[in-house]
Amino acid sequence: MKRFWDKVNIPKDPLNNCWEWKAGKGHFGHGRIFIDGKAQLAHRFAYFFFKGKDIKKDDCILHSCDNPPCCNPYHLRVGTRADNVKDKMKRGRHENLAKTHCKWGHPFSGENLKIEKTGARACRICARRNLKKYKLKKRSQS
C-alpha cells in the first residue's frame, strides 16, 4: 500500500485539488501500477481503496476534474462506457469529434448528422444503406 501512495502527490488542500499520479502512465494519461503482477489503473485502485466498493469489469471510473492522472477519490465516480463517451464529447476530447466526414466521405452535418444514444455521431446515408443491405440479406436467407 505504501508503494502506491508514494507515487501519488497529495496537495495541501486534498478535497479540492487533484492528487496527481507521479509514476508510469498509460496511453491516455491514466496512472498505471502493477499489483500482484497485473497492471492496474491507479484511479480505479484509489476509488476502490477509499470507497470500498467493488468495481465491475465493464464499469468506468470517471473524473469530474477531467484530469486522467488524478487519483483523488472526491473527483472519481462510477459510470458506464456510454457515460464516459458523453463526458468526452461534452468536454471536446472525443477522438472522433474532429472528424468532419464518415469513412465513406459523407459530411457529418445538417440532415446527414445523427447523434446516437451514446453521444457518438453517425452518418444517416450510411445507416440507411446498411439497413437496406441487412433487410436484403434477411430476405435472401428466408
C-alpha positions as MATLAB code, in Angstrom:
seq = 'MKRFWDKVNIPKDPLNNCWEWKAGKGHFGHGRIFIDGKAQLAHRFAYFFFKGKDIKKDDCILHSCDNPPCCNPYHLRVGTRADNVKDKMKRGRHENLAKTHCKWGHPFSGENLKIEKTGARACRICARRNLKKYKLKKRSQS';
ca = [
       0.000    0.000    0.000;
       2.832    2.374    0.860;
       4.302    1.726   -2.602;
       1.047    3.009   -4.164;
       0.804    6.178   -2.045;
       4.480    7.009   -2.614;
       3.521    7.526   -6.270;
       0.669    9.964   -5.550;
       1.225   13.679   -4.964;
      -1.402   14.667   -2.391;
      -1.662   18.500   -2.171;
      -2.178   20.638    0.932;
      -5.877   21.056    0.063;
      -6.741   17.398   -0.631;
     -10.504   17.837   -1.010;
     -10.468   20.266   -3.925;
      -7.199   19.659   -5.740;
      -6.137   16.728   -7.888;
      -3.951   14.003   -6.432;
      -1.512   13.608   -9.326;
      -0.037   10.220  -10.163;
       3.754   10.669  -10.369;
       4.815    7.304  -11.809;
       4.173    5.494  -15.095;
       1.193    6.427  -17.206;
      -0.720    4.653  -19.948;
      -1.614    5.819  -23.437;
      -4.415    8.151  -22.307;
      -2.513    9.592  -19.330;
      -4.030    7.426  -16.589;
      -1.634    6.253  -13.901;
      -0.607    2.598  -14.023;
       0.699    0.362  -11.264;
       1.439   -3.340  -11.078;
      -0.298   -5.123   -8.214;
       0.224   -8.870   -7.838;
       1.844   -8.905  -11.266;
      -1.161   -7.313  -13.019;
      -1.297   -3.816  -14.463;
      -3.942   -1.734  -12.717;
      -5.213    1.769  -13.377;
      -4.238    3.964  -10.438;
      -7.515    5.896  -10.287;
      -9.528    2.627  -10.199;
      -7.372    1.373   -7.339;
      -7.732    4.668   -5.430;
     -11.521    4.611   -5.888;
     -11.735    1.014   -4.649;
      -9.406    1.733   -1.713;
     -11.379    4.756   -0.468;
     -14.921    3.755   -1.348;
     -14.525    0.050   -0.536;
     -16.915   -0.849   -3.354;
     -16.252   -3.499   -5.948;
     -15.983   -2.124   -9.456;
     -17.459   -4.237  -12.226;
     -15.067   -5.062  -15.049;
     -17.178   -3.114  -17.588;
     -17.611   -0.048  -15.358;
     -15.539    3.067  -15.916;
     -14.223    5.340  -13.191;
     -14.935    8.872  -14.392;
     -13.036   12.018  -13.391;
     -15.122   15.087  -12.543;
     -11.869   17.078  -12.808;
     -11.169   15.816  -16.359;
      -7.566   15.074  -15.334;
      -6.607   11.454  -16.222;
      -3.665   11.123  -13.771;
      -5.833   12.293  -10.838;
      -6.379    9.727   -8.047;
      -8.440   11.956   -5.740;
     -11.442    9.819   -4.680;
     -13.517   13.002   -4.315;
     -13.088   13.561   -8.067;
     -13.984    9.983   -9.056;
     -17.311    8.262   -9.719;
     -18.511    5.036  -11.329;
     -20.109    5.234  -14.764;
     -20.725    3.226  -17.897;
     -18.736    3.367  -21.121;
     -21.582    5.425  -22.598;
     -21.242    7.899  -19.698;
     -17.517    8.109  -20.407;
     -18.120    8.849  -24.112;
     -20.718   11.507  -23.218;
     -18.210   13.146  -20.849;
     -15.539   13.154  -23.549;
     -17.950   14.619  -26.119;
     -19.157   17.320  -23.702;
     -15.561   18.300  -22.939;
     -14.493   18.244  -26.583;
     -11.935   15.464  -26.113;
     -13.519   12.596  -28.034;
     -11.124   11.328  -30.707;
     -13.893   11.298  -33.353;
     -15.035   14.847  -32.638;
     -12.512   16.314  -35.096;
     -13.801   14.142  -37.944;
     -15.906   16.124  -40.390;
     -16.876   13.203  -42.671;
     -17.676    9.494  -42.280;
     -15.253    6.906  -43.686;
     -17.180    6.950  -46.993;
     -16.857   10.732  -47.382;
     -20.350   11.857  -46.325;
     -20.371   15.035  -44.210;
     -21.213   14.948  -40.511;
     -23.513   17.962  -40.781;
     -27.080   19.084  -41.378;
     -29.674   16.398  -42.119;
     -26.964   13.752  -42.518;
     -25.769   14.026  -38.919;
     -27.308   11.548  -36.485;
     -26.442   11.621  -32.757;
     -26.525    8.153  -31.161;
     -27.705    7.479  -27.588;
     -24.050    7.285  -26.512;
     -23.436   10.778  -27.882;
     -21.483    9.445  -30.863;
     -22.069   10.940  -34.301;
     -23.254    8.782  -37.196;
     -23.888    9.205  -40.912;
     -27.563    8.853  -41.895;
     -26.698    7.990  -45.525;
     -24.524    5.066  -44.414;
     -27.067    3.995  -41.790;
     -29.825    3.812  -44.419;
     -27.550    1.902  -46.815;
     -26.587   -0.576  -44.091;
     -30.225   -1.113  -43.129;
     -31.122   -1.869  -46.766;
     -28.253   -4.379  -47.003;
     -29.377   -6.026  -43.783;
     -33.001   -6.347  -44.961;
     -31.915   -7.812  -48.322;
     -29.705  -10.326  -46.583;
     -32.550  -11.347  -44.219;
     -34.955  -11.805  -47.194;
     -32.469  -13.957  -49.081;
     -31.990  -16.191  -46.026;
     -35.766  -16.793  -45.703;
];
